[in-house]
Amino acid sequence: MPLRFLALFLSYFFHPVALPALAFGCLFFLTPVSVLSLPPEYKWQLWSLIFLLTLAAPALGLLAFWLSGAHTGWPALPGDTSPGQLLLITLFYSLTTLLFATVGGFSQVSALSVVMGGITLTVSLLTLLQSLYNWCAQSATIGGLVGLLLGFNYRLHDGQLFWPIIALILLAGLVMSARLYLHRHTPPQVMSGAGLGFLANLVVIIGVL
């Protein structure tokens, strides 16, 4: 029972709806200042805005769908995802990316929009491909975080993110093991999901930022 509880917790915590909040939380508060050099008060304000736009608002939307009875055919196990859920999340992520790309007033707006763009690309690919293959969305989430930090580490050229990356890789093993423990995915599905998230974010950070 404790293992099942842990597996369900990891499935919830690394649901794709949490990816932006997790990604920017890592970049703002768990990495060296040089990654995104924003004043501390701006970091908290931006993270709060990201949390509201990309986690709280989509979660309320998903809850509204559930209460309205529109969840027919959606996954029965909490933490699972469906094309309908991913489509709603993609909409909120796209609007947030557009907001960061157009708003002014911060020196790092460009970097923020690129990071959000990589996250949006990840969920968009999951949405488009979910009907063809049962990708593990939680693996894509943690894989995206690893790709994001590796991309920034490549840009910094100083290895400051080595230990955070190692920690995320170990955590990725736990997340993927949790999905296998719950019998929601096969090994190829968790590996392919992680690869999708990893490559989408790594390519965007290295190629665009």
Residue, then its C-alpha position, 0 to 999 in steps of 0.5 A: m500500500p505505501l508503494r502504491f500511494l507513492a506511485l499515485f503521488l508521483s503520477y499526480f505530481f508529474h502530471p503534464v498540467a504541472l510541468p510549467a510550475l515545476a520547470f520555472g520553480c527549478l529555474f527560479f529557485l533551485t538553480p544558480v542565479s545566472v540561469l535566469s537573472l531576475p530580482p527575487e520579487y519578480k521571480w515570485q511574482l512570475w512563478s505565481l502568475i505561471f502557477l495560476l495560468t498553467l496549473a490552477a486554471p487548467a485544473l479548474g477547467l478539467l474539474a469543470f469537465w469532470l463535474s459536467g459529465a464530459h469525462t466519459g471515456w477519460p482515464a479511470l485512474p487518477g493521474d492518467t491523461s487523455p487527448g481531451q485533457l491534453l488538448l485543454i492543457t495545450l490551449f492554456y500553455s499556448l496562451t501563456t507562451l503568447l503572453f510571454a512572447t508579447v508582454g514587455g517590462f522584463s529583460q528575460v521575457s525572451a527566455l521565458s517565452v522560449v522555455m514556455g514554448g518548449i513546454t507547449l511543444t511537449v504537450s502539443l506533441l503528446t496531444l497529437l500523438q496520444s491517439l496513435y500510441n500510449w505515450c507516458a505523459q508523466s515520463a514526458t514531464i520529467g524528461g522535459l525537465v531534464g532536457l530543459l536543464l541540460g539545454f541551459n547547462y549547455r548554454l552556460h558552459d560551466g557545469q553549474l547545473f550538473w547536480p540538479i540534472i543528476a537529481l532529476i535523472l534519478l527522479a525520472g527513474l522513480v517516476m517511470s517506475a511508478r507508472l510501471y508499478l501501477h501497470r499503466h504503461t509498458p517499458p517502451q511507453v515510459m521510455s518513449g514518453a521521456g524521450l519525447g519530453f527530453l528532446a522537445n525541450l532540449v532542442v528548443i532551448i539549444g536551438v532557439l534561446 
